[in-house]
Amino acid sequence: MNIKWLIRSQSIFTLAAGMIYPYYLLFLKNLGNSYSKYGLAFAVFTISSAAVSQWLAPRLDRHALQFLVISSLGMMAAMLAFPWVLSYAWVLMLQLLMGACNAMQKMSERLLLADSTERGARGAVMGSYHFWLSVASGFAVILGGYLIDWLTINALFYTSALLYGVSAWAVWRIRKRGL
């Protein structure tokens, strides 16, 4: 099975995530103004991701493509909301949403990658997949730095939201084709 669509859509997702993540940490630090608040926010993200993964597990085989779309749309909503956040409580709410989206994305991505390969012939496909996602991630950090220098961190959140939307659209198109 051809997985170029998965590589493309998840490279866009990775570009969106990689572009904002290092600078998002600065945003959180400025809003929370302590490492303990950052630690709590990250814990909310990881624990919500773990909890949602347990709910997703029995549903994943039938709904992986839908979960990929939902995860991108959820991340897009979070990125659109972050510039408007004025309190730490809202950061924690967004962390819950992002953790849930993380579980949907990671689990669906892995299932679809496994389903798109054959036992004994997975290495080359997984290598290509990892290569393109890593390139997107590296390019994203550079792009994010330039966007912040030229514009503002809010522009970075909005650009990231746009890319998450493009990722959702790419997966939705494949889903409509009946993959």
VODOLO-635795 format. One record per residue: residue number from 1; residue in one letter; x, y, z of N, C-alpha, C in turn. Coordinates in Angstrom, 2 decimals, decimal comma. Example, Ala and Ser with C-alpha at 12.3 -4.5 7.8 and 13.67 -1.06 7.14 Angstrom:
BEGIN
ATOM   rovo   vexgu       n_X       n_Y       n_Z      ca_X      ca_Y      ca_Z       c_X       c_Y       c_Z
ATOM      1       A     13,19     -5,69      7,80     12,30     -4,50      7,80     13,20     -3,30      7,80
ATOM      2       S     12,85     -2,25      7,08     13,67     -1,06      7,14     12,90      0,03      7,87
# end
This chain:
BEGIN
ATOM   rovo   vexgu       n_X       n_Y       n_Z      ca_X      ca_Y      ca_Z       c_X       c_Y       c_Z
ATOM      1       M      0,84     -1,18      0,00      0,00      0,00      0,00      0,89      1,25      0,00
ATOM      2       N      0,49      2,24     -0,73      1,23      3,50     -0,84      0,93      4,36      0,39
ATOM      3       I      1,98      4,76      1,10      1,76      5,58      2,29      2,28      7,00      2,12
ATOM      4       K      2,47      7,42      0,89      2,93      8,79      0,67      1,97      9,80      1,29
ATOM      5       W      0,68      9,53      1,25     -0,29     10,44      1,84     -0,07     10,57      3,35
ATOM      6       L      0,27      9,44      4,01      0,53      9,48      5,45      1,80     10,27      5,74
ATOM      7       I      2,82     10,06      4,94      4,07     10,81      5,11      3,81     12,29      4,93
ATOM      8       R      3,06     12,65      3,90      2,79     14,07      3,64      1,96     14,71      4,75
ATOM      9       S      0,86     14,06      5,10     -0,03     14,66      6,10      0,66     14,76      7,46
ATOM     10       Q      1,42     13,75      7,82      2,08     13,79      9,13      3,34     14,66      9,12
ATOM     11       S      3,92     14,87      7,96      5,02     15,84      7,87      4,48     17,24      8,09
ATOM     12       I      3,31     17,52      7,57      2,68     18,82      7,80      2,33     18,97      9,28
ATOM     13       F      1,78     17,91      9,87      1,46     17,92     11,30      2,73     18,18     12,12
ATOM     14       T      3,79     17,48     11,76      5,07     17,64     12,46      5,65     19,02     12,26
ATOM     15       L      5,48     19,58     11,08      5,93     20,94     10,81      5,20     21,91     11,74
ATOM     16       A      3,89     21,74     11,86      3,10     22,61     12,74      3,54     22,46     14,20
ATOM     17       A      3,75     21,24     14,64      4,14     21,00     16,03      5,56     21,49     16,30
ATOM     18       G      6,47     21,18     15,40      7,86     21,57     15,59      8,07     23,07     15,51
ATOM     19       M      7,23     23,73     14,75      7,35     25,18     14,59      7,01     25,90     15,89
ATOM     20       I      6,03     25,39     16,60      5,56     26,11     17,78      6,18     25,60     19,07
ATOM     21       Y      6,53     24,33     19,15      6,89     23,73     20,43      8,00     24,45     21,20
ATOM     22       P      9,17     24,72     20,62     10,21     25,37     21,44      9,80     26,77     21,91
ATOM     23       Y      9,03     27,46     21,11      8,63     28,82     21,43      7,40     28,82     22,33
ATOM     24       Y      6,61     27,79     22,23      5,47     27,60     23,12      5,95     27,45     24,55
ATOM     25       L      7,10     26,80     24,73      7,68     26,67     26,07      7,97     28,04     26,66
ATOM     26       L      8,49     28,94     25,85      8,74     30,30     26,32      7,43     31,00     26,69
ATOM     27       F      6,41     30,77     25,88      5,09     31,35     26,15      4,58     30,87     27,51
ATOM     28       L      4,69     29,56     27,77      4,24     29,01     29,04      5,05     29,57     30,21
ATOM     29       K      6,33     29,66     30,02      7,20     30,17     31,09      6,81     31,61     31,43
ATOM     30       N      6,53     32,42     30,44      6,14     33,81     30,70      4,77     33,89     31,36
ATOM     31       L      3,86     33,00     30,99      2,52     33,04     31,57      2,51     32,49     32,99
ATOM     32       G      3,20     31,36     33,19      3,20     30,73     34,51      4,26     31,30     35,43
ATOM     33       N      5,33     31,77     34,86      6,43     32,41     35,59      7,09     31,52     36,63
ATOM     34       S      6,99     30,18     36,46      7,73     29,27     37,33      7,87     27,92     36,64
ATOM     35       Y      8,91     27,23     36,99      9,13     25,91     36,41      8,13     24,90     36,95
ATOM     36       S      7,66     25,09     38,19      6,68     24,15     38,73      5,36     24,24     37,98
ATOM     37       K      4,97     25,44     37,56      3,75     25,58     36,76      3,93     24,97     35,38
ATOM     38       Y      5,12     25,14     34,81      5,40     24,49     33,53      5,34     22,98     33,71
ATOM     39       G      5,92     22,48     34,78      5,90     21,04     35,06      4,49     20,51     35,18
ATOM     40       L      3,62     21,24     35,89      2,23     20,82     36,02      1,53     20,82     34,67
ATOM     41       A      1,75     21,86     33,86      1,13     21,93     32,54      1,56     20,75     31,68
ATOM     42       F      2,84     20,42     31,71      3,32     19,29     30,91      2,77     17,97     31,44
ATOM     43       A      2,65     17,85     32,77      2,08     16,64     33,36      0,62     16,47     32,94
ATOM     44       V     -0,13     17,56     32,92     -1,53     17,49     32,47     -1,58     16,99     31,03
ATOM     45       F     -0,67     17,48     30,20     -0,60     17,03     28,81     -0,33     15,53     28,74
ATOM     46       T      0,71     15,06     29,42      1,09     13,65     29,30      0,08     12,72     29,95
ATOM     47       I     -0,48     13,11     31,08     -1,45     12,24     31,75     -2,75     12,18     30,96
ATOM     48       S     -3,19     13,30     30,41     -4,40     13,27     29,58     -4,16     12,44     28,32
ATOM     49       S     -2,98     12,51     27,77     -2,65     11,69     26,61     -2,71     10,20     26,97
ATOM     50       A     -2,16      9,85     28,12     -2,19      8,45     28,56     -3,63      7,98     28,80
ATOM     51       A     -4,43      8,81     29,45     -5,82      8,43     29,74     -6,63      8,25     28,46
ATOM     52       V     -6,47      9,18     27,53     -7,22      9,09     26,27     -6,77      7,88     25,45
ATOM     53       S     -5,49      7,53     25,54     -5,02      6,36     24,78     -5,74      5,09     25,22
ATOM     54       Q     -6,10      5,00     26,49     -6,84      3,83     26,96     -8,25      3,79     26,39
ATOM     55       W     -8,86      4,93     26,24    -10,18      5,00     25,63    -10,11      4,70     24,14
ATOM     56       L     -9,06      5,21     23,49     -8,91      5,04     22,04     -8,62      3,60     21,63
ATOM     57       A     -7,87      2,89     22,42     -7,33      1,59     22,03     -8,36      0,65     21,39
ATOM     58       P     -9,52      0,42     22,00    -10,47     -0,51     21,36    -11,16      0,06     20,12
ATOM     59       R    -11,04      1,35     19,89    -11,72      2,00     18,76    -10,78      2,28     17,59
ATOM     60       L     -9,51      2,11     17,83     -8,50      2,57     16,89     -8,55      1,86     15,54
ATOM     61       D     -8,73      0,57     15,53     -8,70     -0,16     14,26     -9,76      0,31     13,28
ATOM     62       R    -10,90      0,72     13,78    -11,98      1,15     12,89    -11,97      2,64     12,59
ATOM     63       H    -11,34      3,45     13,45    -11,49      4,90     13,32    -10,17      5,67     13,25
ATOM     64       A     -9,09      5,05     12,87     -7,78      5,71     12,89     -7,75      6,97     12,01
ATOM     65       L     -8,32      6,90     10,82     -8,31      8,08      9,95     -9,13      9,23     10,55
ATOM     66       Q    -10,28      8,90     11,13    -11,08      9,95     11,76    -10,33     10,57     12,93
ATOM     67       F     -9,63      9,75     13,71     -8,87     10,27     14,84     -7,73     11,18     14,37
ATOM     68       L     -7,13     10,86     13,22     -6,09     11,75     12,69     -6,67     13,12     12,34
ATOM     69       V     -7,83     13,12     11,72     -8,49     14,38     11,37     -8,85     15,16     12,64
ATOM     70       I     -9,46     14,47     13,60     -9,87     15,13     14,85     -8,66     15,68     15,60
ATOM     71       S     -7,57     14,93     15,61     -6,38     15,41     16,34     -5,84     16,69     15,71
ATOM     72       S     -5,80     16,74     14,39     -5,32     17,96     13,72     -6,25     19,14     13,98
ATOM     73       L     -7,55     18,89     13,91     -8,51     19,97     14,17     -8,45     20,43     15,62
ATOM     74       G     -8,27     19,51     16,54     -8,14     19,88     17,95     -6,90     20,71     18,21
ATOM     75       M     -5,79     20,31     17,59     -4,56     21,09     17,75     -4,70     22,46     17,10
ATOM     76       M     -5,41     22,51     15,97     -5,65     23,80     15,33     -6,44     24,71     16,26
ATOM     77       A     -7,47     24,17     16,90     -8,27     24,96     17,84     -7,41     25,45     19,02
ATOM     78       A     -6,56     24,58     19,52     -5,69     24,97     20,64     -4,74     26,10     20,22
ATOM     79       M     -4,18     26,00     19,04     -3,24     27,04     18,58     -3,96     28,37     18,35
ATOM     80       L     -5,20     28,30     17,88     -5,97     29,53     17,70     -6,34     30,16     19,05
ATOM     81       A     -6,50     29,33     20,07     -6,90     29,83     21,39     -5,72     30,39     22,19
ATOM     82       F     -4,53     29,83     22,02     -3,41     30,23     22,87     -3,11     31,73     22,89
ATOM     83       P     -3,14     32,43     21,77     -2,84     33,87     21,85     -3,83     34,65     22,71
ATOM     84       W     -4,98     34,09     22,97     -6,02     34,77     23,74     -6,02     34,37     25,21
ATOM     85       V     -5,18     33,42     25,57     -5,12     32,92     26,94     -4,51     33,97     27,87
ATOM     86       L     -5,22     34,24     28,95     -4,73     35,22     29,92     -4,51     34,61     31,29
ATOM     87       S     -4,93     33,36     31,49     -4,77     32,76     32,81     -4,17     31,36     32,68
ATOM     88       Y     -3,53     30,97     33,74     -2,89     29,67     33,79     -3,93     28,54     33,75
ATOM     89       A     -5,11     28,77     34,29     -6,17     27,76     34,26     -6,54     27,40     32,83
ATOM     90       W     -6,58     28,40     31,95     -6,88     28,13     30,54     -5,75     27,36     29,87
ATOM     91       V     -4,53     27,63     30,28     -3,39     26,85     29,76     -3,59     25,38     30,10
ATOM     92       L     -4,00     25,10     31,33     -4,22     23,72     31,74     -5,34     23,07     30,93
ATOM     93       M     -6,40     23,81     30,64     -7,49     23,28     29,81     -7,00     22,95     28,39
ATOM     94       L     -6,20     23,85     27,85     -5,65     23,61     26,52     -4,68     22,43     26,54
ATOM     95       Q     -3,96     22,26     27,64     -3,06     21,12     27,77     -3,85     19,80     27,76
ATOM     96       L     -5,01     19,80     28,40     -5,88     18,61     28,35     -6,27     18,29     26,91
ATOM     97       L     -6,70     19,30     26,19     -7,08     19,11     24,79     -5,89     18,62     23,96
ATOM     98       M     -4,75     19,25     24,16     -3,57     18,86     23,38     -3,10     17,45     23,73
ATOM     99       G     -3,23     17,05     24,97     -2,88     15,68     25,35     -3,77     14,67     24,66
ATOM    100       A     -5,07     14,97     24,63     -6,01     14,08     23,94     -5,67     14,00     22,44
ATOM    101       C     -5,38     15,13     21,86     -5,02     15,16     20,43     -3,72     14,41     20,18
ATOM    102       N     -2,79     14,51     21,09     -1,52     13,81     20,96     -1,75     12,29     20,94
ATOM    103       A     -2,60     11,80     21,83     -2,90     10,37     21,86     -3,54      9,92     20,55
ATOM    104       M     -4,51     10,69     20,07     -5,17     10,33     18,81     -4,18     10,30     17,66
ATOM    105       Q     -3,33     11,31     17,58     -2,38     11,40     16,47     -1,35     10,29     16,52
ATOM    106       K     -0,70     10,12     17,65      0,38      9,13     17,76     -0,12      7,71     17,54
ATOM    107       M     -1,22      7,37     18,18     -1,73      6,00     18,05     -2,23      5,72     16,64
ATOM    108       S     -2,94      6,67     16,04     -3,44      6,49     14,68     -2,30      6,40     13,68
ATOM    109       E     -1,33      7,28     13,84     -0,17      7,30     12,95      0,53      5,94     12,97
ATOM    110       R      0,76      5,41     14,13      1,46      4,13     14,25      0,66      2,98     13,69
ATOM    111       L     -0,65      2,98     13,96     -1,49      1,91     13,43     -1,52      1,96     11,90
ATOM    112       L     -1,68      3,14     11,34     -1,74      3,27      9,88     -0,40      2,93      9,24
ATOM    113       L      0,67      3,28      9,89      1,99      2,92      9,38      2,16      1,40      9,38
ATOM    114       A      1,77      0,76     10,46      1,86     -0,70     10,52      0,94     -1,36      9,49
ATOM    115       D     -0,28     -0,83      9,35     -1,23     -1,39      8,38     -0,77     -1,19      6,94
ATOM    116       S      0,06     -0,19      6,71      0,50      0,13      5,34      1,79     -0,58      4,95
ATOM    117       T      2,28     -1,43      5,81      3,53     -2,14      5,51      3,32     -3,65      5,69
ATOM    118       E      4,26     -4,40      5,13      4,20     -5,85      5,25      5,33     -6,34      6,13
ATOM    119       R      5,04     -7,35      6,89      6,05     -7,96      7,75      7,25     -8,36      6,91
ATOM    120       G      8,43     -8,00      7,34      9,65     -8,32      6,62     10,07     -7,25      5,62
ATOM    121       A      9,17     -6,28      5,37      9,48     -5,20      4,42      9,13     -3,84      5,02
ATOM    122       R      9,18     -3,74      6,33      8,79     -2,49      6,99      9,94     -1,51      7,14
ATOM    123       G     11,15     -1,98      7,20     12,30     -1,14      7,51     12,45      0,05      6,58
ATOM    124       A     12,42     -0,20      5,27     12,62      0,90      4,31     11,50      1,93      4,40
ATOM    125       V     10,27      1,47      4,55      9,14      2,39      4,65      9,23      3,21      5,94
ATOM    126       M      9,54      2,54      7,03      9,66      3,26      8,31     10,83      4,22      8,29
ATOM    127       G     11,91      3,85      7,62     13,05      4,75      7,49     12,70      5,99      6,71
ATOM    128       S     11,98      5,81      5,62     11,54      6,96      4,81     10,59      7,84      5,61
ATOM    129       Y      9,68      7,20      6,32      8,71      7,93      7,14      9,43      8,77      8,19
ATOM    130       H     10,33      8,15      8,91     11,08      8,85      9,95     11,93      9,97      9,35
ATOM    131       F     12,56      9,73      8,21     13,39     10,74      7,56     12,57     12,00      7,27
ATOM    132       W     11,43     11,84      6,60     10,65     13,00      6,19     10,05     13,74      7,38
ATOM    133       L      9,62     13,00      8,41      9,10     13,68      9,60     10,21     14,42     10,34
ATOM    134       S     11,41     13,85     10,38     12,53     14,53     11,03     12,95     15,77     10,27
ATOM    135       V     12,95     15,71      8,94     13,27     16,88      8,13     12,23     17,98      8,39
ATOM    136       A     10,96     17,60      8,43      9,90     18,58      8,69     10,10     19,21     10,07
ATOM    137       S     10,47     18,42     11,05     10,67     18,93     12,40     11,84     19,90     12,46
ATOM    138       G     12,95     19,56     11,84     14,11     20,45     11,82     13,82     21,75     11,10
ATOM    139       F     13,18     21,66      9,95     12,81     22,84      9,19     11,85     23,72      9,99
ATOM    140       A     10,95     23,08     10,75      9,95     23,81     11,52     10,57     24,71     12,58
ATOM    141       V     11,57     24,21     13,27     12,21     25,00     14,33     12,88     26,23     13,73
ATOM    142       I     13,54     26,04     12,61     14,18     27,18     11,93     13,13     28,19     11,48
ATOM    143       L     12,09     27,70     10,83     11,01     28,57     10,36     10,36     29,32     11,52
ATOM    144       G     10,11     28,61     12,63      9,51     29,24     13,80     10,35     30,38     14,33
ATOM    145       G     11,66     30,19     14,38     12,55     31,25     14,85     12,49     32,49     13,98
ATOM    146       Y     12,48     32,28     12,67     12,38     33,43     11,76     11,03     34,12     11,87
ATOM    147       L      9,96     33,36     12,00      8,64     33,98     12,13      8,54     34,83     13,39
ATOM    148       I      9,09     34,34     14,49      9,05     35,13     15,73      9,90     36,39     15,59
ATOM    149       D     11,07     36,25     14,96     11,93     37,44     14,76     11,24     38,49     13,91
ATOM    150       W     10,55     38,07     12,86      9,93     39,01     11,93      8,55     39,47     12,38
ATOM    151       L      7,84     38,58     13,05      6,47     38,90     13,44      6,35     38,82     14,96
ATOM    152       T      5,40     38,03     15,45      5,22     37,84     16,89      4,96     36,37     17,17
ATOM    153       I      4,95     36,02     18,44      4,63     34,63     18,78      3,18     34,31     18,40
ATOM    154       N      2,30     35,30     18,44      0,92     35,06     18,03      0,85     34,62     16,56
ATOM    155       A      1,66     35,24     15,71      1,69     34,84     14,30      2,16     33,40     14,17
ATOM    156       L      3,05     32,99     15,04      3,53     31,61     15,03      2,41     30,65     15,41
ATOM    157       F      1,62     31,00     16,42      0,48     30,17     16,80     -0,51     30,07     15,63
ATOM    158       Y     -0,79     31,17     14,97     -1,75     31,17     13,87     -1,22     30,39     12,67
ATOM    159       T      0,05     30,51     12,38      0,65     29,74     11,28      0,60     28,25     11,59
ATOM    160       S      0,90     27,91     12,82      0,83     26,51     13,24     -0,61     25,99     13,11
ATOM    161       A     -1,57     26,80     13,51     -2,99     26,41     13,38     -3,34     26,15     11,92
ATOM    162       L     -2,87     27,01     11,04     -3,12     26,82      9,61     -2,54     25,48      9,13
ATOM    163       L     -1,34     25,17      9,54     -0,72     23,91      9,13     -1,46     22,70      9,69
ATOM    164       Y     -1,93     22,79     10,93     -2,74     21,70     11,48     -4,01     21,53     10,65
ATOM    165       G     -4,61     22,62     10,22     -5,79     22,55      9,37     -5,49     21,89      8,03
ATOM    166       V     -4,36     22,21      7,45     -3,95     21,59      6,18     -3,73     20,09      6,38
ATOM    167       S     -3,15     19,71      7,51     -2,95     18,29      7,80     -4,30     17,58      7,91
ATOM    168       A     -5,25     18,18      8,61     -6,59     17,60      8,73     -7,24     17,45      7,36
ATOM    169       W     -7,10     18,46      6,53     -7,68     18,43      5,18     -7,05     17,30      4,35
ATOM    170       A     -5,73     17,13      4,47     -5,05     16,08      3,70     -5,54     14,69      4,09
ATOM    171       V     -5,72     14,46      5,39     -6,21     13,16      5,83     -7,68     13,00      5,46
ATOM    172       W     -8,46     14,05      5,59     -9,88     14,00      5,23    -10,06     13,63      3,76
ATOM    173       R     -9,21     14,19      2,90     -9,28     13,86      1,46     -9,03     12,38      1,22
ATOM    174       I     -8,06     11,81      1,92     -7,77     10,39      1,77     -8,95      9,56      2,30
ATOM    175       R     -9,50      9,98      3,40    -10,65      9,28      3,99    -11,82      9,28      3,03
ATOM    176       K    -12,05     10,40      2,36    -13,16     10,49      1,40    -12,94      9,58      0,19
ATOM    177       R    -11,66      9,32     -0,13    -11,36      8,43     -1,25    -11,60      6,96     -0,89
ATOM    178       G    -11,80      6,72      0,41    -12,10      5,37      0,84    -10,90      4,47      1,05
ATOM    179       L     -9,83      5,06      1,57     -8,63      4,24      1,83     -8,93      3,12      2,79
# end
